Every structure is written in structure tokens, then in C-alpha cells.
Amino acid sequence: MKKRKKKKAFNPHYLEAVQALARMTYKSIYIVDHQNKVFDYVSDNPLFCCGYSPQEVQKMGFDFYTHCIPNQERDLLVQVTKAGFSFFSSIPIKERKQYTLSFDIHLKHRLTHTFLIHQEMTPLCLKKTGELWKSICIVSLSTAHQAGNSTIFKRGSEHIWVYHSKQKTWEMRTKPKLSPRELEVLQYSIRGYAILEIASLLCLTADTIKFHRKKILEKLQVKTTAEAIRFAIVHKLI
């Protein structure tokens, strides 16, 4: 008689690497098991936990979203998640781990206020059928003005996909490209330097720095430097 092959159990040791990463970043990290609707891991960063302990969040599982997302945005979360999963299912299985879904949504702290977060979700493990099993989520404070802003990125791709909630469609766009000098000016802006300080550091005139900033805003189709910084970080331009 032929011996039956034993099914390989999921190796949990990857959590040690996630825990080490969580200790080195200011962002919140958690692991989602989409099949069982539980969290395999929640970092002790207080941003995502909303006043609960990581253990309490894990115990709540997907009920956490009911407790901590405002009523008016739960439908948005469901819509974006379904649209993201549908997008993933249209991709060849071998490529699915190369994509990341990001969006902004409000969380309710149990004791204080409501705040807007930016979440990025990347497939971590797939079932043999290609269905999403586990994903890693990274959460940071959002610099956007409202919830939504759903985008999908592919590692190494020059394209991004932007979700239109009214039409319920994904639009493919080409990432804007900044020149080396524009990237340099934006990097100094992120560090908090003013126009005159950047001009001095780069041995340029203030008018030249203003020109570069104007070009940055035009290319990224935003109105302020703060918006340009957010766009560049979210869309992996820097």
C-alpha cells in the first residue's frame, strides 16, 4: 500500500521575524488569517490597538473592526477589501504576493478620539488554490484628509491601480517620475528644512528651489508640499 503524504503544517516561526521587525519600526504591524478571521499577531504599538492590549485585539479577531471602525466607514472597508480580493484573484497565482493593497480609514480609540490611519496589506501566504490565506498589515498615521484613497502597487512595477468607489473599478496609472534634483528637494522637505535652508545646502538660489517645488506639485498633481510628501511615501517614489 502507498503511504499517504502528511500534510505540511504552517510554519509559525515567521512570527519571530515579524516581531523583530515590529521592534524596529514606529508603525503597527499585525498578521491576518483571512480563512479563520483571526489575527495571528498584533504588535504592541498603541496606534492600531485603539486603547486595547495586543492580546485583547487578538481575542476580538475580526470583531475588532466592528468595535474600532466608525459605523459610516465599515461599508467602505468591506467594499475596498472585496475589490482588493477580486483584483488579486484576477492575477496569476505566482504573482499575487508581489502586490500590496493600501487605503486610509478612521479608527476609534476606546478612550479618546477618532483618527485616520494608512494601512498597507500584502499577501503573506496563499492556499494551494491561490486563495489568500494570511497577510501582513502595516499601519501608520495617515496624512490624507479623508478615508478611502485605495491603491494597489506591484513590486518593481511602474504602474499603480487606483480604486474608484462610485464606479467600483480599478484604474491603472503610470507612476509619476521625479528628477534626482526634485527627489533631493523633497527629501530635505521631509526632514523639515525650509526653502532658504535647502537652497543653502544645495548651493542653489531660493528661486531655484521654489521652481523645483512647483514642478514636484505639478507632477504629483497636489497642492501643497505636505501632500507631495504623502504622495511620494504612499506611492513608493522615495
Secondary structure, DSSP 8 states (H G I E B T S, - for coil): -----------TTHHHHHHHHHHT-SSEEEEEETTTTEEEEE-S-HHHHTTS-HHHHHHHTTHHHHHHS-HHHHHHHHHHHHHHHHHHHTS-GGGGGGEEEEEEEEEE-SSS-EEEEEEEEEEEEE-TTS-EEEEEEEEEE--SSSSEEEEEEETT-SEEEEEETTTTEEEEEE-----HHHHHHHHHHHTT--HHHHHHHHT--HHHHHHHHHHHHHHHT-SSHHHHHHHHHHTT--
